[in-house]
Amino acid sequence: MFVLLPIALAAAAVAPPMQDGETSQPPQRVRSVVLYGDEKCPKAEGDEIVVCAHAGESPYRIPKEFRRSPPDVAHQAWTRRAEMVEDVNRAGLPDSCSPIGTGGQTGCTAEMIRRAAEAKKEQQRQSNVPK
């Protein structure tokens, strides 16, 4: 994330040439600063090198490349699409959650349990995503 070498080389190239009798001394202080939003890089004071890096909009916001969008239909597996079609067409069949057909009560309970298990699995999957 931080590109220190090119900045340090640029700072060394800008340094004034040494006069006769001077020894090359490293700077007394090298300061690395992380900037957010429209912050400006602070000025160097005395014998100091300031290295600035821009890290995005805010320190409290997830960078855009790590944000997740909800999956769309184009990225779903064919098996999941087939399951969705079967679920929609189950109305009226045994163990379906509908006011018509046999076993409406047991079908609603089974669907509620299945949805709770899917929600728990999705929550675990999202908590295992690297941050």
Phi and psi in degrees as GROMACS dihedral restraints (atoms count N, CA, C in turn):
[ dihedral_restraints ]
;  ai    aj    ak    al  type     phi  dphi    fc
    3     4     5     6     1   -95.2    20    10
    4     5     6     7     1   131.8    20    10
    6     7     8     9     1  -109.0    20    10
    7     8     9    10     1    88.2    20    10
    9    10    11    12     1   -87.7    20    10
   10    11    12    13     1   -35.4    20    10
   12    13    14    15     1   -61.7    20    10
   13    14    15    16     1   -50.3    20    10
   15    16    17    18     1   -62.5    20    10
   16    17    18    19     1   -35.3    20    10
   18    19    20    21     1   -68.7    20    10
   19    20    21    22     1   -41.8    20    10
   21    22    23    24     1   -65.9    20    10
   22    23    24    25     1   -38.4    20    10
   24    25    26    27     1   -66.2    20    10
   25    26    27    28     1   -39.0    20    10
   27    28    29    30     1   -65.1    20    10
   28    29    30    31     1   -40.0    20    10
   30    31    32    33     1   -65.1    20    10
   31    32    33    34     1   -37.1    20    10
   33    34    35    36     1   -69.8    20    10
   34    35    36    37     1   -33.2    20    10
   36    37    38    39     1   -71.1    20    10
   37    38    39    40     1   -28.4    20    10
   39    40    41    42     1   -83.8    20    10
   40    41    42    43     1   -17.6    20    10
   42    43    44    45     1   -60.7    20    10
   43    44    45    46     1   142.5    20    10
   45    46    47    48     1   -65.9    20    10
   46    47    48    49     1   150.4    20    10
   48    49    50    51     1   -65.5    20    10
   49    50    51    52     1   151.9    20    10
   51    52    53    54     1   -73.1    20    10
   52    53    54    55     1   142.1    20    10
   54    55    56    57     1   -87.5    20    10
   55    56    57    58     1   166.4    20    10
   57    58    59    60     1   -62.1    20    10
   58    59    60    61     1   134.4    20    10
   60    61    62    63     1    90.2    20    10
   61    62    63    64     1    -9.6    20    10
   63    64    65    66     1   -85.3    20    10
   64    65    66    67     1   145.3    20    10
   66    67    68    69     1  -104.8    20    10
   67    68    69    70     1   149.7    20    10
   69    70    71    72     1   -79.3    20    10
   70    71    72    73     1   114.0    20    10
   72    73    74    75     1  -110.0    20    10
   73    74    75    76     1   138.8    20    10
   75    76    77    78     1   -69.1    20    10
   76    77    78    79     1   157.3    20    10
   78    79    80    81     1   -62.6    20    10
   79    80    81    82     1   151.6    20    10
   81    82    83    84     1   -67.5    20    10
   82    83    84    85     1   -27.4    20    10
   84    85    86    87     1  -150.2    20    10
   85    86    87    88     1   135.3    20    10
   87    88    89    90     1  -119.8    20    10
   88    89    90    91     1   121.1    20    10
   90    91    92    93     1  -114.4    20    10
   91    92    93    94     1   126.6    20    10
   93    94    95    96     1  -102.5    20    10
   94    95    96    97     1   128.7    20    10
   96    97    98    99     1  -124.5    20    10
   97    98    99   100     1   132.5    20    10
   99   100   101   102     1  -100.9    20    10
  100   101   102   103     1   124.7    20    10
  102   103   104   105     1  -106.3    20    10
  103   104   105   106     1   145.5    20    10
  105   106   107   108     1  -127.5    20    10
  106   107   108   109     1   144.3    20    10
  108   109   110   111     1    63.7    20    10
  109   110   111   112     1  -129.2    20    10
  111   112   113   114     1   -99.4    20    10
  112   113   114   115     1    21.3    20    10
  114   115   116   117     1   -65.1    20    10
  115   116   117   118     1   147.2    20    10
  117   118   119   120     1  -101.0    20    10
  118   119   120   121     1   151.2    20    10
  120   121   122   123     1   -71.9    20    10
  121   122   123   124     1   129.8    20    10
  123   124   125   126     1   -69.6    20    10
  124   125   126   127     1   155.1    20    10
  126   127   128   129     1   -77.3    20    10
  127   128   129   130     1   147.9    20    10
  129   130   131   132     1   -73.6    20    10
  130   131   132   133     1   141.1    20    10
  132   133   134   135     1  -114.1    20    10
  133   134   135   136     1   118.6    20    10
  135   136   137   138     1    66.1    20    10
  136   137   138   139     1  -134.3    20    10
  138   139   140   141     1   -89.8    20    10
  139   140   141   142     1    73.6    20    10
  141   142   143   144     1  -142.2    20    10
  142   143   144   145     1   146.8    20    10
  144   145   146   147     1  -116.3    20    10
  145   146   147   148     1   129.0    20    10
  147   148   149   150     1  -110.4    20    10
  148   149   150   151     1   124.4    20    10
  150   151   152   153     1  -112.7    20    10
  151   152   153   154     1   120.7    20    10
  153   154   155   156     1  -112.1    20    10
  154   155   156   157     1   144.2    20    10
  156   157   158   159     1  -136.0    20    10
  157   158   159   160     1   132.9    20    10
  159   160   161   162     1   -89.6    20    10
  160   161   162   163     1   125.0    20    10
  162   163   164   165     1  -115.2    20    10
  163   164   165   166     1    20.7    20    10
  165   166   167   168     1   112.8    20    10
  166   167   168   169     1  -161.7    20    10
  168   169   170   171     1   -74.7    20    10
  169   170   171   172     1   -47.5    20    10
  171   172   173   174     1  -152.5    20    10
  172   173   174   175     1   148.2    20    10
  174   175   176   177     1   -72.5    20    10
  175   176   177   178     1   -11.8    20    10
  177   178   179   180     1  -105.2    20    10
  178   179   180   181     1     8.1    20    10
  180   181   182   183     1  -117.8    20    10
  181   182   183   184     1   140.0    20    10
  183   184   185   186     1   -70.8    20    10
  184   185   186   187     1   129.7    20    10
  186   187   188   189     1   -58.5    20    10
  187   188   189   190     1   150.3    20    10
  189   190   191   192     1   -57.1    20    10
  190   191   192   193     1   -36.3    20    10
  192   193   194   195     1   -69.1    20    10
  193   194   195   196     1   -16.6    20    10
  195   196   197   198     1  -103.0    20    10
  196   197   198   199     1    -5.5    20    10
  198   199   200   201     1   -74.1    20    10
  199   200   201   202     1   144.5    20    10
  201   202   203   204     1  -107.1    20    10
  202   203   204   205     1   139.6    20    10
  204   205   206   207     1  -105.2    20    10
  205   206   207   208     1   153.3    20    10
  207   208   209   210     1   -63.8    20    10
  208   209   210   211     1   144.9    20    10
  210   211   212   213     1   -65.2    20    10
  211   212   213   214     1   141.6    20    10
  213   214   215   216     1  -103.8    20    10
  214   215   216   217     1   172.1    20    10
  216   217   218   219     1   -62.1    20    10
  217   218   219   220     1   -33.1    20    10
  219   220   221   222     1   -64.4    20    10
  220   221   222   223     1   -22.6    20    10
  222   223   224   225     1  -105.6    20    10
  223   224   225   226     1    19.6    20    10
  225   226   227   228     1   -96.2    20    10
  226   227   228   229     1   148.8    20    10
  228   229   230   231     1   -72.3    20    10
  229   230   231   232     1   153.8    20    10
  231   232   233   234     1   -63.7    20    10
  232   233   234   235     1   -32.4    20    10
  234   235   236   237     1   -64.6    20    10
  235   236   237   238     1   -39.5    20    10
  237   238   239   240     1   -67.3    20    10
  238   239   240   241     1   -38.5    20    10
  240   241   242   243     1   -62.8    20    10
  241   242   243   244     1   -41.3    20    10
  243   244   245   246     1   -65.4    20    10
  244   245   246   247     1   -39.1    20    10
  246   247   248   249     1   -62.3    20    10
  247   248   249   250     1   -39.6    20    10
  249   250   251   252     1   -64.4    20    10
  250   251   252   253     1   -41.7    20    10
  252   253   254   255     1   -63.3    20    10
  253   254   255   256     1   -42.4    20    10
  255   256   257   258     1   -63.4    20    10
  256   257   258   259     1   -40.8    20    10
  258   259   260   261     1   -62.5    20    10
  259   260   261   262     1   -42.2    20    10
  261   262   263   264     1   -66.5    20    10
  262   263   264   265     1   -37.1    20    10
  264   265   266   267     1   -88.1    20    10
  265   266   267   268     1     6.5    20    10
  267   268   269   270     1   -79.7    20    10
  268   269   270   271     1   -12.7    20    10
  270   271   272   273     1   -53.5    20    10
  271   272   273   274     1   127.0    20    10
  273   274   275   276     1    92.0    20    10
  274   275   276   277     1   -13.2    20    10
  276   277   278   279     1   -82.8    20    10
  277   278   279   280     1   162.0    20    10
  279   280   281   282     1   -58.1    20    10
  280   281   282   283     1   143.0    20    10
  282   283   284   285     1    62.1    20    10
  283   284   285   286     1    28.2    20    10
  285   286   287   288     1   -98.9    20    10
  286   287   288   289     1   150.7    20    10
  288   289   290   291     1   -90.2    20    10
  289   290   291   292     1    82.3    20    10
  291   292   293   294     1  -148.5    20    10
  292   293   294   295     1   157.5    20    10
  294   295   296   297     1   -73.8    20    10
  295   296   297   298     1   -10.0    20    10
  297   298   299   300     1  -111.2    20    10
  298   299   300   301     1   157.7    20    10
  300   301   302   303     1    87.7    20    10
  301   302   303   304     1   175.6    20    10
  303   304   305   306     1   -86.5    20    10
  304   305   306   307     1   149.0    20    10
  306   307   308   309     1    69.9    20    10
  307   308   309   310     1    30.6    20    10
  309   310   311   312     1   -59.7    20    10
  310   311   312   313     1   -39.8    20    10
  312   313   314   315     1   -65.9    20    10
  313   314   315   316     1   -47.6    20    10
  315   316   317   318     1   -68.2    20    10
  316   317   318   319     1   -32.9    20    10
  318   319   320   321     1   -65.5    20    10
  319   320   321   322     1   -38.5    20    10
  321   322   323   324     1   -67.1    20    10
  322   323   324   325     1   -39.8    20    10
  324   325   326   327     1   -65.4    20    10
  325   326   327   328     1   -44.3    20    10
  327   328   329   330     1   -62.9    20    10
  328   329   330   331     1   -39.7    20    10
  330   331   332   333     1   -66.8    20    10
  331   332   333   334     1   -39.8    20    10
  333   334   335   336     1   -63.0    20    10
  334   335   336   337     1   -42.4    20    10
  336   337   338   339     1   -65.3    20    10
  337   338   339   340     1   -42.1    20    10
  339   340   341   342     1   -63.6    20    10
  340   341   342   343     1   -43.6    20    10
  342   343   344   345     1   -65.8    20    10
  343   344   345   346     1   -37.3    20    10
  345   346   347   348     1   -64.8    20    10
  346   347   348   349     1   -40.0    20    10
  348   349   350   351     1   -66.2    20    10
  349   350   351   352     1   -40.1    20    10
  351   352   353   354     1   -64.6    20    10
  352   353   354   355     1   -41.3    20    10
  354   355   356   357     1   -64.3    20    10
  355   356   357   358     1   -40.2    20    10
  357   358   359   360     1   -65.9    20    10
  358   359   360   361     1   -41.4    20    10
  360   361   362   363     1   -64.8    20    10
  361   362   363   364     1   -40.6    20    10
  363   364   365   366     1   -65.9    20    10
  364   365   366   367     1   -40.6    20    10
  366   367   368   369     1   -64.1    20    10
  367   368   369   370     1   -41.3    20    10
  369   370   371   372     1   -65.5    20    10
  370   371   372   373     1   -39.2    20    10
  372   373   374   375     1   -64.2    20    10
  373   374   375   376     1   -41.4    20    10
  375   376   377   378     1   -71.0    20    10
  376   377   378   379     1   -31.0    20    10
  378   379   380   381     1   -75.5    20    10
  379   380   381   382     1   -20.1    20    10
  381   382   383   384     1   -89.7    20    10
  382   383   384   385     1    -3.2    20    10
  384   385   386   387     1   -70.9    20    10
  385   386   387   388     1   129.5    20    10
  387   388   389   390     1   -63.0    20    10
  388   389   390   391     1   142.5    20    10
